Amino acid sequence: MRAVLIEDEAPAAQRLTQLLGQHPDVQVEVRLASVEEAVAWFASHPAPDLIFADIQLADGLSFEIFDAVAVRSPIVFTTSYDEYALQAFSLHSVDYLLKPINAGQLGRALGKYQFWQQQEPARQQQLSNAQLLQMQQLLDALPLSPPRYRQRFLVSTGEQLLPVPVGEVAYFFTAHELVYLVRRDGRRFPVDYKLDQLEKLLDPAQFFRVNRQYLAAMPAVEKIYTYLGGKLKLELLPAAGEEVLVSRERAPALKRWLE
């Protein structure tokens, strides 16, 4: 059985590889550490028999991989978070393992995969639908948990990758169809996200979509001025180098956010 690991944390990848090593019929073909790397690999290699995929990667969610390339291999999702379970089972998923993974969990997941493989395609779809319904019922019975927002971004600086904690981000802005992360010390780095995506990944209590070009953290809003037509003008820290305006329609929401 050819297996592919999608995991950005080296210790977690090493542990899963060691556990899989206890199953002689499983051969780990490659470890992929990011959405970008995985999309490129699946686009140029035959699909494996089974995929083990962490959900939260440094550059996004692994669901984005399967939106970008058509991969029909069964998937075992591995994650520290339970809020993605329903979305995981809407894909071609045979199991969903919460970290830290142990030998028993892995053995049961491989057993599910083997049972799955023995079924006809129509039966596989029935099992998938039944599993999805069961997961929906379980999630409906659980109390709602607060959402988990992005805690860091991995940016490139030359040949080096640099993790930037969200607390060090002053704001994001877009220019010439690129989006940049600006740290509180003034350094800026391009990121592979659109501002619309970043809005969903970041805590709205800490970040506000100022306008179409800027998404700012609260500490970055140093001064606010009234402007023509009911607009507001912001002075950001570090300085933005251009006027940052808030529309009349967005101004009340900004004031509520800052209160």
C-alpha positions in Angstrom: 0.0 0.0 0.0 1.5 3.4 -1.1 0.8 6.1 1.5 1.4 9.9 1.4 1.7 12.0 4.5 0.6 15.6 4.5 2.1 17.1 7.7 4.0 20.3 8.4 5.2 19.4 11.9 8.3 17.3 11.7 7.7 15.5 15.1 4.2 14.6 14.2 5.3 13.3 10.8 8.1 11.3 12.4 5.7 9.7 15.0 3.2 8.7 12.3 5.9 7.3 10.1 7.2 5.2 13.0 3.7 3.9 13.7 3.1 3.1 10.1 6.4 1.2 10.1 4.7 -1.4 12.3 2.6 -2.3 9.3 4.8 -4.0 6.7 2.2 -3.6 4.0 2.3 0.2 4.2 5.0 2.1 2.4 5.3 5.9 3.0 6.1 7.3 -0.4 6.5 11.0 0.5 5.9 13.6 3.1 4.4 16.9 2.0 4.6 19.8 4.3 2.4 22.5 2.8 -0.7 23.1 0.6 1.5 24.4 -2.2 3.9 21.5 -2.1 1.0 18.9 -2.0 -0.9 20.5 -4.9 2.3 20.4 -7.0 3.0 16.8 -6.1 -0.5 15.5 -6.8 -0.6 17.3 -10.1 2.5 15.4 -11.3 2.3 12.0 -9.6 0.0 9.0 -9.6 -2.6 9.0 -6.8 -1.5 6.9 -3.8 -3.5 4.2 -2.2 -4.1 6.2 1.0 -3.5 9.7 2.2 -2.8 10.8 5.8 -3.5 14.5 6.0 -3.1 17.0 8.8 -5.8 19.7 8.4 -4.1 22.9 9.5 -0.9 23.5 7.6 1.4 26.4 7.7 0.0 27.9 4.5 -3.6 27.0 4.8 -6.0 24.1 5.3 -5.4 20.8 3.6 -9.0 20.9 2.2 -7.6 23.5 -0.2 -5.4 20.8 -1.8 -8.4 18.7 -2.7 -10.2 21.8 -4.1 -7.2 22.5 -6.3 -6.5 19.0 -7.7 -8.8 16.0 -8.2 -7.6 13.3 -5.8 -9.8 10.3 -5.3 -7.6 8.4 -2.9 -9.1 7.6 0.5 -8.0 10.1 3.2 -7.4 9.7 6.9 -7.4 13.2 8.4 -5.1 13.8 11.4 -5.5 16.9 13.5 -5.5 18.5 16.9 -8.9 20.1 16.3 -12.4 18.6 16.1 -14.3 21.5 14.4 -13.3 20.3 10.9 -14.7 16.8 11.3 -17.9 17.3 9.3 -16.0 19.0 6.4 -13.5 16.1 6.5 -16.1 13.5 6.1 -17.7 15.3 3.2 -14.5 14.4 1.3 -13.4 10.9 0.4 -12.5 10.3 4.1 -12.3 6.9 5.8 -11.3 8.2 9.3 -10.6 11.3 11.4 -7.9 10.9 14.1 -7.2 13.4 16.8 -3.6 13.9 17.8 -1.6 12.6 19.5 -2.2 9.4 17.4 -1.6 6.1 19.1 -1.1 2.6 17.6 -4.6 1.5 18.4 -6.2 4.5 16.6 -4.0 3.9 13.6 -4.7 0.2 13.5 -8.5 0.9 13.5 -8.1 3.5 10.7 -6.1 1.0 8.5 -8.8 -1.6 9.3 -11.5 0.8 8.1 -9.5 1.4 4.9 -9.1 -2.3 4.2 -12.9 -2.8 4.7 -13.6 0.2 2.5 -11.4 -1.2 -0.3 -13.3 -4.5 -0.3 -16.6 -2.7 -1.1 -18.1 -1.9 -4.5 -18.1 1.8 -5.4 -21.9 2.1 -4.8 -21.4 0.6 -1.3 -18.5 2.9 -0.6 -20.8 5.9 -1.3 -23.4 4.4 1.0 -20.9 4.0 3.8 -19.6 7.5 3.3 -23.1 9.0 3.4 -23.9 7.0 6.6 -20.6 8.1 8.2 -21.4 11.7 7.3 -24.9 11.5 8.8 -23.5 9.9 12.0 -20.9 12.6 12.3 -23.5 15.3 11.9 -25.6 13.8 14.6 -22.7 13.6 17.0 -21.7 17.1 16.3 -25.2 18.4 16.8 -25.2 16.8 20.3 -22.0 18.5 21.3 -21.9 22.0 22.9 -20.6 24.6 20.5 -16.9 25.3 21.0 -15.3 28.7 20.2 -13.6 29.0 16.8 -9.9 28.6 16.6 -8.1 31.3 14.6 -4.8 31.4 12.9 -1.9 31.8 15.4 1.0 32.3 13.0 2.0 32.7 9.4 5.1 31.2 7.6 6.6 33.8 5.3 9.6 33.8 3.0 12.6 36.0 3.3 15.2 35.1 0.7 15.8 31.4 1.0 14.7 31.3 4.7 11.2 30.6 6.0 10.2 32.7 9.0 7.3 32.0 11.3 5.4 35.2 12.3 3.1 35.0 15.3 -0.2 36.8 14.7 0.6 39.1 17.7 3.5 40.5 15.7 1.3 41.4 12.7 0.4 45.1 12.4 -1.7 44.8 9.2 -2.1 43.2 5.8 -2.5 45.2 2.6 -2.8 44.5 -1.1 -0.8 46.2 -3.8 -0.4 45.3 -7.5 -2.5 42.1 -7.0 -0.2 40.9 -4.2 -1.0 40.8 -0.4 1.7 41.7 2.1 2.0 41.1 5.8 3.5 44.0 7.7 5.0 43.3 11.1 4.9 45.7 14.0 8.7 46.4 13.4 7.9 47.6 9.9 9.2 44.5 7.9 6.8 43.4 5.2 6.5 40.0 3.5 4.3 38.7 0.6 1.8 36.0 1.6 -0.2 33.6 -0.5 -3.6 34.7 0.7 -6.3 37.1 -0.4 -7.7 39.6 2.2 -11.1 37.8 2.0 -9.4 34.6 3.1 -7.4 36.3 5.9 -10.6 37.8 7.3 -11.9 34.3 7.9 -8.6 33.0 9.4 -8.1 35.9 11.9 -10.0 36.7 15.1 -12.4 39.6 14.2 -11.9 40.9 17.7 -8.3 41.7 16.8 -8.4 42.4 13.1 -10.7 44.7 11.1 -11.2 45.0 7.4 -10.6 48.7 7.0 -11.3 48.8 3.3 -10.6 46.8 0.2 -6.9 47.2 0.5 -6.2 47.0 4.3 -6.9 44.5 7.1 -5.5 46.0 10.4 -4.8 44.7 13.9 -6.1 46.9 16.7 -2.7 48.0 18.0 -1.8 49.3 14.6 -4.6 51.9 14.6 -2.6 54.8 16.1 -4.8 57.8 15.2 -8.3 58.4 13.6 -9.3 61.6 11.9 -12.7 62.7 10.5 -12.7 63.1 6.7 -14.9 64.4 3.9 -18.3 62.8 3.4 -18.5 61.1 6.7 -15.4 59.0 6.1 -12.6 58.4 8.5 -8.8 58.6 7.9 -6.5 56.2 9.8 -2.9 56.7 10.8 -1.4 53.2 11.0 1.7 52.2 12.9 4.0 51.4 11.1 3.1 54.1 8.6 1.3 52.9 5.5 2.8 55.3 3.1 -0.6 56.3 1.7 -4.0 57.5 2.9 -6.0 54.8 4.6 -9.6 55.7 4.4 -12.7 54.1 5.9 -15.9 54.6 4.0 -18.9 56.3 5.7 -20.7 52.9 5.7 -17.8 51.1 7.4 -17.1 53.9 9.9 -19.7 52.9 12.5 -18.5 49.3 12.6 -14.9 50.5 13.0 -15.9 52.7 16.0 -17.8 49.8 17.6 -14.7 47.5 17.0 -12.4 50.0 18.8 -14.7 50.6 21.8 
